[in-house]
Amino acid sequence: MRQISKEQKEIQGTFEPSREVESMKLEEWDGQRMPSAPAGWDYPMQSFWNERCKELKNAGYLAKAVLEPLRSYCFAVKQARDAQEAIMKEGYTIEQIGTKGQTYTVKNPMLDVLKDANKEIQYWSARFGFTPLDVQKIPAVKKEEITMNLLK
């Protein structure tokens, strides 16, 4: 089936501007500087934020609409890091004291925090194309490339 042009669709009355790629463009990040990391984040997380912003800018996807989902992604990474640190410090199981003074061993609750954070990281990584497999699914913004012909 061959594709119908925009003009033909307008004549037929079937043109939908919402389906056109040009109308779906997000407002690009217009600032000269990168967006600053959220206030109160420690240096490793600020550095992580800056790296991800640079990756998105280089790919042509840094837009104002992306900043809030990026914040959720970075926060999930912080949760995962903190949970891993706590698990390494406390272990996979911890001792708890019951109501009658008995001691029993339970799974460290930080394992659940880590599990939930990893789900969130996986979700946002796929959306942003931060993993090698997912980066193939997201179309690259084409930039003009200079090609040189070595054979003359």
C-alpha positions, 0 to 999 in steps of 0.5 A: 500500500502506498503512502498518501501525501499530506495534500491528498489527505487534506483534499479527502478530509482525512488529514490529522495534524496530531499524527504528523511528526512535526506537530509532536516535537517537544520544545527543546532545551533552549538554555546555554547551560545544562539544567541544574540538578534538583536542590538537596542532591549530593555530589554523586547524584548531581554528577549523575544528573549532569551525565544523563543531561549531556547524553540526552542533549547529544542525542537531541532529546533534551527538552523541558518535558523530559526533566521531570521524568529524568528526575524520577529516573535519577531518584530511583538510581539514588534509592537503589544506591542507598538500598545497596549500601544498606544491604552491604552494611546490614546484610540480606537478613536482619534480626528483629525483636518481637513484642514478647522480647523474642529475636527472629531473623527477617529479610532486610526491608531494603531488598524490597526498596532495591527491587522497586527502585530497579523496576523504576530504573528499568522503566525509565532506562527503556524510555530514555534509551539508556541501555544498549538494547533500548537505544536501538529502539529510539530513533536518533535525531539526524544531524548533518554529517560530513562524509569524505570520499577517500577514493577518487 
